Amino acid sequence: MMKTYKKIAFGLLAVFTASGVMAQTQTSFSLSEAEEFGVNNNEQVKNALLDIESAKKKVWETTAIGLPQINAEGQFQQLLDIPVSVVDASLFNPMAPPGEVLEFRMGQEFSTSLTFSASQLIFDGSYIVGLQFSKFFQKMSATAADNTKQEVRAMVREAYYNVLVANENVTLMDSILLSTKSLWEKTAIYAENGVIPQEDADQVEIAYNRVKASKANAERQSSVALNLLKLQMGYSFDEPLEVTATLQEVLDEMQGKSPLLADSEIKNNKNYVMLEQQGQLDEYSLKNEKAAYLPSVGAFFTHSQNAYRNEFDFFQDKAWYPTTIWGVSMKIPITSSGQKIMRVQQAEIKIEQDQNDLQNLEKSLQFQELQLKTSYQSAVEMVELEKSNVDLAQRIYQRAVLRNETGVVSPLEVTQLQNQLLQAQGNYIMAIMEMLSVKVQLDKLYNK
């Protein structure tokens, strides 16, 4: 029975270990998985999260200013030349001649002191404002981290789209290459048998070589797009990466969930949020300037032990002289000849400017929204048009290939129609890229 339990335990351990390895070595990603991987591994996000941790430390640093501050200090000194004091001799001897002085040394050659001091801030307006601001600064850091995550998601999304488009381009080139190769092989046989001129077969071979070069270039572009996706995801360049989505799936989803119909709010835009927080930051600045009118109060306590010796015998049982002081200090601002009121008024002006900037940004974002939606609608229509052109050019090309086999259409005409198909497919790919680019810009506008 014990052996059975051990086998089960080892089996479960192996399963969990294998699951962990699979999680760590994931190579196939959907769009959402790629975005999530990027958020968890992109260095920009990591730094943004570290900024949040730093902001938390800043809150405690500011809080500590208002907590007791305790210090201990020790000092030792040796007088290499003991100071000499000079007094009129008549102070001690009334019979002393006028002008006679007495000289004597005051002090001990060695002295040491140990001091313990503590201070406590009781009230300070700037400290209260600073404490409020440090907590707000932590909120700003969290907002900045969220914005960074959304920016990384957008970059990963755009790079993922580029991979899908590049793969689609390779697929299109593959289909043309296969048909062109078949046509070339047939025309080569016809030319050898004298059915058609050799020049016609050569023209088809030129077309075939051109398509091969185009396919090779498409494959290189696909590799570049994949490496860019790895970069945005924070994925190792040495590890394989596969996208599980297809371009058609993305286009179908966009058609079902059009950005034009999305319920979005301009005020979610990251630039709007950051400018709004900038206004709040300036409000704290105004509070701080007003706090300069308030008094500041603090308490302090100091205790010291001092010893003086003619010989270095501080560790012997001899006298140490204590000094203990405590007190309360208050600083009351009376006048600054108008400096403070001018700083307050400048801070108030800055807040008013922030409101104007926020309203201007809102209008700009609304205009950008209208412009992008118009561009997206035009891009969608262009994709549909170019897709129709591709289908039409494909049918024309295929019919020409069939008619070439019966000798009705020459190989040269077929290659010309092939170029027409290539051009149509290129226009279709460019239209898709434009539509996806506008889609990403709309996502950024709504901070999605």
C-alpha positions in Angstrom: 0.0 0.0 0.0 2.8 2.4 0.9 4.5 1.7 -2.5 1.2 2.5 -4.2 1.0 5.9 -2.4 4.6 6.7 -3.4 3.8 5.9 -7.0 0.8 8.2 -6.9 2.8 10.9 -5.2 5.6 10.7 -7.7 3.1 10.7 -10.5 1.4 13.8 -9.3 4.8 15.5 -8.8 5.7 14.6 -12.4 2.4 16.1 -13.6 2.8 19.3 -11.7 6.4 19.6 -12.7 5.5 19.0 -16.4 2.7 21.6 -16.1 5.2 24.1 -14.6 7.6 23.5 -17.5 4.8 23.9 -20.0 3.8 27.2 -18.4 7.4 28.4 -18.5 8.0 27.3 -22.1 4.8 28.4 -23.8 5.5 29.1 -27.4 2.0 29.5 -28.9 0.1 32.7 -28.1 -3.3 34.1 -28.9 -3.6 37.8 -29.1 -4.8 38.2 -25.5 -2.2 35.8 -24.3 0.5 37.7 -26.1 -0.7 41.0 -24.5 -0.8 39.4 -21.1 2.7 38.0 -21.5 4.0 41.4 -22.6 2.4 43.1 -19.5 4.2 40.6 -17.3 7.6 40.6 -19.0 8.1 43.9 -20.8 10.9 45.9 -19.0 8.9 49.1 -19.2 6.1 47.6 -17.1 8.7 46.2 -14.7 10.2 49.7 -14.2 6.7 51.2 -13.7 5.9 48.6 -11.0 9.2 49.5 -9.3 8.1 53.1 -9.4 5.1 52.1 -7.4 7.3 50.5 -4.8 9.5 53.5 -4.7 6.5 55.7 -4.2 5.4 53.6 -1.2 8.9 54.1 0.3 8.5 57.9 -0.4 5.3 57.9 1.6 7.0 56.4 4.6 10.0 58.7 4.2 7.7 61.8 4.3 5.7 60.3 7.3 9.0 59.8 9.2 9.7 63.6 9.1 6.9 64.1 11.7 8.0 61.2 13.9 10.5 61.6 16.8 14.1 62.2 15.5 16.6 60.8 17.9 20.4 61.2 17.7 23.4 60.4 19.8 26.8 62.2 19.5 30.1 61.7 21.1 33.1 64.0 21.0 36.7 63.9 22.2 39.3 66.6 22.1 42.8 67.4 23.2 44.1 70.9 23.7 47.6 70.9 22.4 48.0 74.5 23.6 45.8 75.2 26.6 44.4 78.8 26.2 46.1 81.4 28.3 43.9 84.1 30.0 45.3 87.5 31.0 43.8 89.8 33.8 44.9 92.9 35.5 47.1 92.0 38.6 45.2 94.6 40.7 42.2 92.4 40.8 44.1 90.0 43.1 46.7 92.4 44.5 45.7 96.0 45.1 49.3 96.9 45.7 50.4 95.7 42.2 52.0 98.3 40.0 49.8 99.8 37.3 49.8 97.8 34.1 51.0 94.6 35.7 49.0 91.5 34.5 48.6 88.0 35.7 48.6 85.0 33.2 47.0 81.7 33.9 45.8 78.8 31.8 42.1 77.8 31.9 40.9 74.4 30.9 42.0 70.8 30.9 44.1 69.2 28.3 41.6 66.4 27.6 37.8 66.6 27.4 35.0 64.5 26.1 31.3 64.7 25.8 28.4 62.3 25.1 25.1 63.9 23.9 21.7 62.4 23.5 19.1 64.6 21.7 15.5 64.1 20.6 13.1 66.3 18.6 9.4 66.1 17.8 7.5 68.0 15.2 4.2 69.2 16.7 2.7 71.2 13.9 3.8 72.3 10.5 1.5 73.1 7.6 4.0 72.2 4.9 4.5 68.8 6.5 0.8 68.0 6.4 0.6 69.0 2.8 3.7 67.0 2.0 2.2 63.9 3.6 -1.0 64.3 1.6 1.1 64.8 -1.6 3.3 61.8 -1.0 0.1 59.6 -0.9 -1.2 61.3 -4.0 2.2 60.7 -5.6 1.7 57.0 -4.9 -1.6 57.2 -6.8 0.1 58.9 -9.7 2.7 56.1 -9.9 -0.1 53.5 -10.0 -1.8 55.5 -12.8 1.5 55.7 -14.7 2.0 52.0 -14.3 -1.5 51.3 -15.7 -0.8 53.6 -18.6 2.4 51.8 -19.3 0.6 48.5 -19.2 -1.9 49.8 -21.7 0.8 51.1 -23.9 2.6 47.8 -23.9 -0.7 46.0 -24.8 -1.1 48.4 -27.7 2.4 47.8 -28.9 2.0 44.0 -28.6 -1.4 44.2 -30.3 0.1 46.2 -33.2 3.1 43.9 -33.6 0.8 40.8 -33.4 -1.4 42.3 -36.2 1.8 42.8 -38.3 2.7 39.2 -37.9 -0.7 38.1 -39.1 -0.6 40.4 -42.1 2.9 39.2 -42.9 1.8 35.6 -42.7 -1.2 36.3 -44.9 1.1 37.9 -47.4 3.3 34.7 -47.4 0.3 32.5 -48.0 -0.9 34.7 -50.9 2.6 34.5 -52.5 2.6 30.7 -52.0 -0.6 30.3 -53.9 0.7 32.4 -56.8 4.0 30.7 -56.8 2.4 27.3 -57.1 0.3 28.3 -60.1 3.2 30.1 -61.7 5.5 27.1 -61.3 2.9 24.8 -62.9 2.5 27.2 -65.8 6.3 27.5 -66.2 6.8 23.7 -66.3 4.1 23.3 -68.9 5.3 26.1 -71.1 8.9 24.7 -70.9 7.6 21.4 -72.2 5.6 23.1 -75.0 8.7 25.1 -76.0 10.9 22.0 -76.1 8.3 20.3 -78.4 8.1 23.4 -80.6 4.4 24.1 -79.7 5.2 27.6 -78.6 8.2 29.9 -79.1 11.0 29.7 -76.6 10.5 33.4 -75.9 7.1 32.7 -74.4 8.6 30.1 -72.1 11.3 32.5 -71.1 8.8 35.2 -70.2 7.0 32.7 -67.9 10.3 31.8 -66.3 11.0 35.5 -65.6 7.6 35.8 -64.0 8.3 32.7 -62.0 11.6 34.0 -60.7 10.0 37.3 -59.8 7.4 35.6 -57.7 10.0 33.4 -56.0 11.9 36.6 -55.1 8.7 38.2 -53.8 7.9 35.2 -51.7 11.4 35.2 -50.2 11.1 38.8 -49.3 7.6 38.2 -47.8 9.2 35.5 -45.6 11.9 37.8 -44.5 9.3 40.5 -43.6 7.4 37.8 -41.7 10.5 37.0 -39.7 11.1 40.7 -38.9 7.5 41.1 -37.8 7.8 38.1 -35.5 11.0 39.4 -33.9 9.3 42.8 -33.3 6.5 40.9 -31.6 9.1 39.1 -29.4 10.7 42.5 -28.5 7.4 44.1 -27.5 6.4 41.0 -25.5 9.8 40.8 -23.7 10.2 37.3 -25.2 13.6 35.7 -25.9 14.7 36.1 -29.5 16.3 32.6 -29.3 13.0 30.8 -28.4 10.4 29.9 -31.1 7.1 31.8 -31.1 3.9 30.9 -32.9 0.7 33.0 -33.2 -2.5 31.0 -33.0 -4.9 33.6 -34.4 -5.4 34.2 -38.1 -5.9 37.4 -39.9 -9.4 36.4 -41.0 -10.3 35.7 -37.3 -9.2 39.2 -36.3 -11.1 40.8 -39.2 -14.2 38.8 -38.4 -14.0 39.9 -34.8 -13.5 43.5 -35.8 -16.5 43.3 -38.0 -18.6 41.9 -35.2 -17.3 44.4 -32.7 -16.7 47.5 -34.7 -14.7 50.3 -32.9 -17.3 52.7 -34.3 -20.0 51.2 -32.1 -17.9 50.8 -29.0 -19.1 52.6 -25.9 -16.0 54.5 -24.9 -15.2 57.6 -22.9 -12.6 60.2 -23.9 -11.8 60.9 -20.2 -10.3 57.5 -20.0 -7.5 58.6 -22.3 -4.2 58.4 -20.6 -3.1 61.9 -21.6 -6.4 63.3 -20.1 -5.9 61.3 -16.9 -2.3 62.5 -16.5 -3.2 66.1 -17.2 -6.0 65.9 -14.7 -3.6 64.6 -12.1 -1.2 67.4 -13.0 -4.0 69.8 -12.0 -4.3 68.1 -8.7 -0.6 68.3 -8.2 -0.7 72.0 -8.7 -3.5 72.2 -6.1 -1.1 70.7 -3.6 1.4 73.3 -4.6 -1.2 76.0 -3.8 -1.9 74.4 -0.4 1.8 74.3 0.4 2.2 78.0 -0.4 -0.8 78.8 1.8 0.7 76.6 4.6 3.7 79.0 4.7 1.5 81.5 6.5 1.0 79.1 9.4 3.3 78.8 12.4 5.4 75.7 13.0 5.8 74.2 16.4 8.4 71.6 17.6 9.7 70.2 20.9 13.2 69.1 21.7 15.1 67.4 24.5 18.9 67.2 25.0 21.0 65.5 27.7 24.8 65.5 27.7 27.6 64.2 29.9 30.9 66.1 29.9 34.3 65.2 31.4 37.5 67.2 31.7 40.9 65.6 32.5 44.6 66.6 32.7 45.3 62.9 31.9 43.6 60.4 29.6 41.7 58.6 32.4 38.1 58.8 31.3 37.5 55.2 32.2 38.3 55.8 35.9 35.7 56.6 38.5 35.9 60.4 38.2 33.4 63.1 37.8 31.2 63.6 34.7 29.1 66.7 34.5 25.6 66.4 33.2 23.6 69.0 31.2 19.9 68.5 30.5 17.7 70.8 28.4 14.2 70.5 27.0 12.0 73.1 25.4 9.4 74.0 22.8 10.1 76.2 19.8 7.7 78.1 17.6 8.3 79.9 14.4 5.6 82.5 13.5 5.9 84.1 10.0 5.1 87.8 10.2 5.9 89.4 6.9 7.8 88.5 3.7 7.3 91.8 2.0 4.7 90.3 -0.4 6.8 87.2 -1.5 4.3 84.7 -0.1 1.2 86.3 -1.5 2.8 86.5 -4.9 3.7 82.8 -4.8 0.1 82.0 -3.8 -1.3 84.0 -6.6 1.1 82.3 -9.1 -0.1 78.9 -7.9 -3.7 80.0 -8.4 -2.9 81.2 -11.9 -1.3 77.8 -12.6 -4.5 76.0 -11.5 -6.6 78.1 -13.8 -4.2 77.3 -16.7 -4.5 73.6 -15.9 -8.3 73.9 -16.3 -7.9 75.6 -19.6 -5.4 73.0 -20.8 -7.8 70.2 -19.7 -10.6 71.7 -21.6 -8.4 72.2 -24.7 -7.2 68.6 -24.5 -10.7 67.3 -24.2 -11.7 69.2 -27.4 -8.6 67.9 -29.2 -9.3 64.3 -28.2 -12.9 64.6 -29.4 -11.7 65.9 -32.7 -9.1 63.1 -32.9 -11.9 60.6 -32.1 -14.0 62.0 -35.0 -11.0 61.9 -37.3 -10.0 58.4 -36.4 -13.6 57.0 -36.8 -13.8 58.6 -40.2 -10.4 57.1 -41.1 -11.5 53.7 -39.8 -14.7 53.8 -41.8 -12.8 54.7 -45.0 -10.2 52.0 -44.2 -12.9 49.3 -43.8 -14.5 50.3 -47.1 -11.1 50.2 -48.8 -10.4 46.7 -47.4 -13.7 45.5 -48.8 -13.0 47.1 -52.2 -9.4 45.7 -52.4 -10.7 42.3 -51.3 -13.2 42.4 -54.2 -10.4 43.4 -56.6 -8.3 40.5 -55.4 -11.1 38.0 -55.9 -11.8 39.4 -59.3 -8.1 39.4 -60.3 -7.8 35.8 -59.0 -10.7 34.6 -61.2 -9.3 36.4 -64.2 -5.9 34.9 -63.7 -7.2 31.4 -63.1 -9.3 31.5 -66.3 -6.3 32.8 -68.2 -4.3 29.8 -67.0 -6.9 27.4 -68.1 -7.3 29.1 -71.5 -3.5 29.0 -71.9 -3.6 25.3 -71.7 -5.9 25.2 -74.7 -3.8 27.8 -76.6 -6.4 30.6 -76.5 -4.3 32.9 -74.3 -0.5 33.3 -74.7 1.9 32.8 -71.7 2.8 36.4 -72.0 -0.8 37.5 -71.4 -0.9 35.1 -68.4 2.1 36.7 -66.8 0.6 40.2 -67.3 -2.5 39.1 -65.5 -0.3 37.6 -62.8 1.3 41.0 -62.3 -2.2 42.4 -62.0 -3.1 39.8 -59.3 0.1 40.6 -57.4 -0.7 44.3 -57.5 -4.2 43.7 -56.3 -3.0 41.5 -53.4 -0.4 44.1 -52.5 -3.1 46.8 -52.3 -5.3 44.5 -50.2 -2.5 43.9 -47.7 -1.7 47.6 -47.5 -5.4 48.4 -46.9 -5.6 45.8 -44.1 -2.5 47.3 -42.5 -4.0 50.8 -42.6 -7.3 49.6 -41.1 -5.5 47.8 -38.3 -3.2 50.8 -37.6 -6.3 53.0 -37.2 -7.8 50.4 -35.0 -4.8 50.5 -32.7 -4.9 54.3 -32.6 -8.5 54.1 -31.5 -7.6 51.6 -28.8 -4.9 54.0 -27.6 -7.3 56.9 -27.6 -9.7 55.1 -25.3 -6.8 53.6 -23.3 -7.8 50.0 -24.1 
